[in-house]
Amino acid sequence: MEWNEQQGTQVTGRNSLQYKWVIFIVLAVQYLFGYFHRVCPAVVAPELMKSFDISGMALGVLASAYFYPYAAMQIPAGILSDAWGAKKTAIMCALIAGIGSVLFGLSHTLGFAIFSRILVGLGVSAMFVTSLKIFGNWFKPTEFARVSALYIAAGGVGWLTAATPLAIFSQYFDWRWAFIGLGIITLLLTSLMRFTVSDRPDEIDPGTVVDTGKVQGNSMVKIGRDLQMVMKEKYFWPLAAWMFFVGAGSFGFVSLWAGPYLMDVYRFSKPAVGNILSMFPLAMVFAGPFLGYVSDKVLVSRKKVIVATSIVYVACWLMMLFCHDSLPLCLLYLFFFFLGAMGTGVLPIGYAATKELFTGEVAGISIGAVNLFPFLGGVVAQPLIGFILDKGGKIGTHYPSSAYYSVILMYVFISILNLIAVFLTKETLRKQ
């Protein structure tokens, strides 16, 4: 027997305990490749600038074209998940992502490339929200932080796949084939989701008993009321601000500009850059589940974990500010590791806190609403960094160290704002 406290769903059935992990694995693998979609432009950034003959700011616009629809779709994805069904929403959007990736690989103009990345961002936008909605139906509330952390860890594996292997691949083959192949894999995984994933345990287990109590209709009036409930919660906004600033670092800097920074300032080769950047997703893989366990079982607290990691996050950027062009190789590895752990690795705690602020009836909308903000951070940061670098001017084909110093100074300021936001959050987890 399982008891879903958040949604008031009592589930009995022998298959429920086992099949939920089948669903988790299928969704996690799709999310793994979704992360590949997100971060691979950082690895092939020089090739993209050369292929389309564009400036740093234009590259930022191209890369952020993914994040605009991704951010814009978070609340609609939550609404669709609640009203239409998480599985249907996920399948429809995954099809769009696969087609968009193939088109991006075939693009030869900047305009068509931007359009293709918009399709990819639109398609991938629903993966996270719909998956967390499904997990909320299948897993107990006390498992949610750990399960979502494992899910994000799968994304970290995808990031690893988009680092060193892609860097080596792009040295010998046209970068376009990577995106075409990724699109085909995404479409194949979408067909697998069709036959394996279910929204609720009672859809696959005839012996399951579900008692949800009174079911409210999914009218537009109800949807509007639910969204208004989320937006009126004062403790929602510090979490949203925290995620915005974390996203500005993860998706703004690491997902695009960290590679050029290491090549321009330190003159590392592309495979060496891939190795260093792999520390970021590696930290996500290990830190996410670890921090989820600490939050659920050790500290029994969301806020304490978020505050502690935010303090370390500030320290990381301060270290980079003072030694931005002279860090030893070992410290560069540690910088990106801790950036991944204290930034993206801790995000599942924020999603768990958001879920605990609201009732199960608005679970999809609330997670979608808060998940909007990390990607808004990426939307703002990627072209802004390109603008700052362009203002610093190029020396040949490289941006100077002084230009990157201005970028890092901006991130010190962002990390401090991030820390202020988390002190304003509410503790949502209570000891049982």
C-alpha positions in Angstrom: 0.0 0.0 0.0 1.1 3.5 -0.8 -0.4 6.7 0.5 -0.1 9.9 -1.6 -0.6 12.5 1.1 -0.3 15.4 -1.3 -3.2 14.3 -3.5 -5.2 12.2 -1.1 -4.8 9.1 -3.2 -4.8 5.7 -1.6 -3.2 3.1 -3.8 -3.2 -0.7 -3.2 -1.8 -3.1 -5.8 1.1 -5.4 -6.1 2.4 -4.0 -9.3 2.4 -0.4 -8.2 5.6 -0.5 -6.2 7.6 -2.1 -9.1 6.1 -0.4 -12.1 6.7 3.1 -10.8 10.5 2.6 -11.4 9.8 1.5 -15.0 8.1 4.8 -15.5 10.9 6.6 -13.8 13.6 5.1 -16.0 11.8 5.8 -19.2 11.1 9.4 -18.3 14.7 9.9 -16.9 16.2 8.6 -20.2 14.1 11.1 -22.2 15.2 13.8 -19.8 18.8 12.8 -20.2 18.6 13.5 -23.9 16.6 16.6 -23.2 19.6 18.0 -21.3 21.8 17.2 -24.3 19.5 19.5 -26.3 19.9 22.2 -23.7 23.7 22.4 -23.3 25.4 21.1 -26.5 25.6 24.6 -28.1 28.2 25.5 -25.5 30.5 22.7 -26.7 30.2 23.6 -30.4 29.9 27.4 -29.9 33.0 28.2 -32.1 31.6 26.0 -34.9 28.2 27.8 -34.7 29.8 31.2 -34.8 31.9 30.2 -37.9 29.0 28.3 -39.7 26.6 31.2 -39.3 29.2 34.0 -39.3 27.8 35.7 -36.2 29.0 37.8 -33.2 29.0 36.8 -29.6 25.7 38.5 -28.9 24.1 36.8 -31.9 25.4 33.5 -30.6 23.7 34.4 -27.3 20.5 35.1 -29.1 20.7 31.8 -31.0 21.4 29.8 -27.8 18.8 31.6 -25.8 16.2 30.9 -28.6 15.8 27.5 -26.8 15.1 29.2 -23.4 12.4 31.7 -24.6 9.8 29.1 -25.4 11.0 26.8 -22.6 10.4 29.5 -20.1 7.2 30.7 -21.6 5.7 27.2 -21.7 6.3 26.3 -18.0 3.0 27.5 -16.7 1.0 26.3 -19.8 2.8 22.9 -19.5 1.6 22.7 -15.9 -1.9 23.7 -16.9 -1.9 21.1 -19.7 -0.6 18.5 -17.3 -3.4 19.1 -14.9 -6.2 19.5 -17.4 -5.2 17.3 -20.4 -2.9 14.7 -18.8 0.8 14.7 -18.2 1.5 11.8 -20.5 -0.3 13.3 -23.5 1.4 16.6 -22.9 4.9 15.0 -22.7 4.4 12.9 -25.9 3.2 15.9 -27.9 6.1 18.1 -26.8 8.7 15.4 -27.3 7.7 15.0 -30.9 8.2 18.7 -31.5 11.6 18.6 -29.8 12.8 15.7 -32.0 11.6 17.4 -35.2 13.2 20.7 -34.1 16.6 19.0 -33.5 16.7 17.4 -36.9 15.8 20.8 -38.5 18.6 22.5 -36.5 21.1 20.1 -37.9 19.9 20.8 -41.4 19.8 24.7 -41.0 22.2 26.9 -43.0 20.9 30.3 -42.1 20.7 32.0 -38.7 17.0 32.7 -39.0 16.2 29.0 -39.7 18.6 27.9 -36.9 16.8 30.2 -34.4 13.4 28.8 -35.6 14.6 25.3 -35.1 16.0 26.0 -31.6 12.6 27.6 -30.7 10.9 24.3 -31.7 13.4 22.3 -29.6 12.9 24.6 -26.6 9.1 24.4 -27.1 9.3 20.6 -27.2 11.6 20.0 -24.2 9.7 22.5 -22.1 7.2 20.0 -20.9 9.6 17.2 -20.0 10.3 18.3 -16.4 6.9 19.5 -15.3 5.0 16.5 -16.7 7.5 14.0 -15.2 7.2 15.6 -11.8 3.4 15.5 -12.1 3.6 11.8 -12.8 6.0 11.1 -10.0 3.7 12.9 -7.6 1.0 10.3 -8.5 3.3 7.3 -8.2 5.7 8.2 -5.3 5.1 9.1 -1.7 5.6 12.7 -0.6 8.6 11.7 1.6 10.2 10.2 -1.6 9.6 13.2 -3.8 12.8 15.2 -3.2 15.0 12.1 -3.7 13.1 11.0 -6.8 13.2 14.5 -8.4 17.0 14.7 -7.5 17.6 11.3 -9.2 15.7 12.6 -12.2 17.8 15.8 -12.4 20.9 13.5 -12.0 19.8 11.9 -15.2 20.0 15.3 -16.8 23.5 15.6 -15.4 24.4 12.4 -17.3 23.0 14.0 -20.4 25.2 17.0 -19.8 28.2 14.8 -19.4 27.3 13.2 -22.8 27.3 16.7 -24.3 30.7 17.6 -23.0 33.8 15.6 -23.7 32.3 13.1 -26.2 30.6 15.8 -28.2 33.8 17.9 -28.1 35.8 15.0 -29.6 33.0 14.2 -32.1 32.9 17.7 -33.4 36.7 17.6 -34.1 36.2 14.8 -36.6 32.6 15.2 -37.9 30.3 18.0 -38.8 28.4 19.3 -35.7 25.2 19.0 -37.7 25.2 15.2 -37.5 25.1 15.3 -33.7 21.8 17.3 -33.7 20.2 15.1 -36.4 21.1 12.0 -34.5 19.8 13.5 -31.3 16.5 14.3 -32.9 16.0 10.8 -34.2 16.8 9.3 -30.7 14.3 11.7 -29.2 11.6 10.5 -31.6 12.3 6.9 -30.9 12.1 7.5 -27.1 8.8 9.2 -27.6 7.3 6.1 -29.1 8.6 4.1 -26.1 6.9 6.6 -23.7 3.6 5.9 -25.6 3.6 2.3 -24.5 5.2 2.3 -21.1 4.3 5.5 -19.2 1.0 6.0 -17.3 -0.3 9.0 -15.5 -1.7 7.0 -12.5 -1.3 3.6 -10.9 -4.9 2.6 -11.5 -4.3 2.8 -15.3 -2.0 -0.2 -15.3 -2.9 -2.3 -12.3 -6.4 -3.8 -12.3 -5.9 -4.5 -8.6 -5.4 -0.9 -7.7 -7.9 1.0 -5.6 -7.9 4.7 -5.9 -9.9 7.0 -3.7 -9.4 10.6 -4.6 -12.4 12.1 -3.0 -14.3 14.9 -4.8 -12.9 15.6 -8.2 -13.0 19.2 -9.4 -13.5 20.0 -13.0 -10.6 21.3 -15.1 -12.4 24.4 -16.4 -10.5 27.6 -17.4 -12.1 29.2 -14.3 -10.5 26.6 -12.1 -7.2 26.9 -13.9 -7.2 30.7 -13.5 -8.1 30.3 -9.8 -5.3 27.8 -9.3 -2.7 30.0 -11.0 -3.9 33.0 -8.9 -3.4 30.9 -5.8 0.2 30.2 -6.7 1.0 33.8 -7.5 -0.6 35.2 -4.4 1.5 32.9 -2.1 4.2 35.3 -0.8 6.7 32.6 -0.1 6.5 31.5 -3.7 8.4 34.5 -4.9 11.7 34.1 -2.9 11.9 30.6 -4.3 11.2 31.9 -7.8 13.9 34.6 -7.4 16.4 32.0 -6.1 15.8 29.8 -9.1 16.1 32.8 -11.5 19.6 33.6 -10.2 20.7 30.0 -10.2 19.5 29.6 -13.8 21.4 32.7 -14.8 24.6 30.9 -13.7 23.8 27.4 -14.9 22.1 28.1 -18.2 23.6 31.6 -18.8 27.3 31.0 -18.2 27.9 27.2 -18.0 25.6 26.2 -20.8 27.1 28.5 -23.4 30.0 30.8 -22.3 32.1 28.6 -20.0 33.6 26.8 -23.0 34.7 29.9 -24.8 36.0 31.3 -21.5 38.3 28.4 -20.9 39.5 28.4 -24.5 40.0 32.2 -24.7 41.6 32.8 -21.3 43.4 29.6 -20.5 43.9 28.4 -24.2 42.7 24.9 -23.4 41.9 22.5 -26.2 38.3 21.6 -26.9 38.6 18.1 -25.3 40.3 19.6 -22.2 37.5 22.1 -22.0 35.0 19.2 -22.2 36.7 17.4 -19.4 36.6 20.5 -17.1 33.0 21.3 -17.9 32.0 17.7 -17.2 32.6 18.4 -13.5 29.4 20.5 -13.5 27.0 17.7 -14.6 29.0 15.2 -12.6 28.2 17.2 -9.5 24.6 17.2 -10.5 24.6 13.4 -10.7 26.0 12.9 -7.2 25.0 16.1 -5.3 21.4 16.1 -6.3 20.5 12.7 -4.7 22.8 13.4 -1.8 21.3 16.8 -1.0 17.8 15.3 -1.4 18.6 12.6 1.2 20.1 15.2 3.6 17.0 17.4 3.2 14.5 14.5 3.6 16.2 12.4 6.3 19.1 14.2 8.0 18.2 17.8 8.5 14.5 17.3 7.7 14.6 20.8 6.2 14.4 22.5 2.8 15.6 26.0 3.9 18.7 24.9 5.7 20.0 23.0 2.7 19.2 25.9 0.3 20.9 28.5 2.5 24.0 26.4 3.1 24.5 25.7 -0.6 23.9 29.4 -1.5 26.7 30.5 0.8 29.1 28.1 -1.0 27.8 29.4 -4.3 28.8 33.0 -3.4 32.2 31.7 -2.3 32.8 30.0 -5.6 32.2 33.2 -7.6 34.3 35.3 -5.3 37.2 32.8 -5.8 36.8 33.1 -9.5 36.7 36.9 -9.4 40.1 37.2 -7.7 41.7 34.5 -9.8 39.7 34.5 -13.0 42.8 34.1 -15.3 45.2 32.3 -13.0 43.4 29.4 -11.3 45.3 26.1 -11.3 43.8 23.3 -13.2 42.7 21.4 -10.1 40.8 24.5 -8.8 39.1 25.0 -12.2 37.8 21.4 -11.8 36.6 22.1 -8.3 35.0 25.4 -9.3 32.8 23.8 -11.9 32.1 20.8 -9.6 30.9 23.1 -6.8 29.0 25.3 -9.2 27.1 22.2 -10.4 26.5 21.0 -6.8 25.5 24.2 -5.1 23.6 25.6 -8.1 21.8 23.0 -10.2 22.3 20.0 -7.9 20.2 21.7 -5.2 17.2 22.6 -7.4 15.2 19.5 -6.5 15.0 20.9 -3.0 13.4 24.0 -4.4 10.8 21.9 -6.4 10.0 19.9 -3.3 9.5 23.1 -1.3 7.2 24.5 -4.0 5.2 21.3 -4.0 4.8 21.5 -0.2 3.6 25.1 -0.4 0.5 24.0 -2.3 -2.2 21.3 -2.4 -2.0 18.5 -4.9 -4.8 20.1 -7.0 -2.3 22.7 -8.2 0.8 20.6 -8.3 1.4 20.8 -12.0 0.8 24.5 -12.2 2.9 25.4 -9.1 5.9 23.4 -10.3 5.5 24.8 -13.8 5.3 28.3 -12.5 8.5 28.0 -10.4 10.3 26.1 -13.1 9.8 29.1 -15.4 12.3 31.2 -13.5 15.6 29.2 -14.0 15.1 29.5 -17.7 14.2 33.1 -17.5 17.6 33.5 -15.9 19.2 31.8 -18.9 17.2 33.9 -21.4 18.4 37.1 -19.8 22.0 36.0 -19.1 23.1 34.4 -22.4 22.7 37.4 -24.7 23.7 39.8 -21.9 27.0 38.0 -21.5 27.5 38.1 -25.3 26.8 41.9 -25.2 29.4 42.4 -22.3 32.0 40.4 -24.2 31.4 42.2 -27.5 31.8 45.5 -25.6 35.2 44.3 -24.4 36.2 43.7 -28.0 38.0 40.8 -29.5 41.7 40.2 -29.9 41.9 38.2 -33.1 39.3 35.4 -32.6 39.4 35.5 -28.8 37.7 37.7 -26.2 40.2 39.2 -23.7 40.5 38.2 -20.1 39.3 41.6 -19.0 36.0 41.1 -20.8 35.4 37.8 -18.9 36.4 39.6 -15.7 33.4 41.9 -16.2 31.1 38.8 -16.7 32.4 37.2 -13.5 31.9 40.4 -11.5 28.3 40.4 -12.6 27.9 36.8 -11.3 29.3 37.8 -7.9 26.5 40.3 -7.7 24.0 37.7 -8.9 25.1 35.2 -6.3 24.7 37.7 -3.5 21.1 38.5 -4.6 20.6 34.7 -4.7 21.7 34.4 -1.1 19.4 37.2 0.0 16.4 35.5 -1.7 16.9 32.2 0.1 17.0 33.8 3.5 13.4 35.0 2.7 12.1 31.5 1.9 9.8 29.5 4.2 10.6 26.2 5.8 8.0 23.8 4.2 9.1 20.4 5.5 7.9 19.3 8.9 9.1 16.4 11.0 6.6 13.6 10.9 
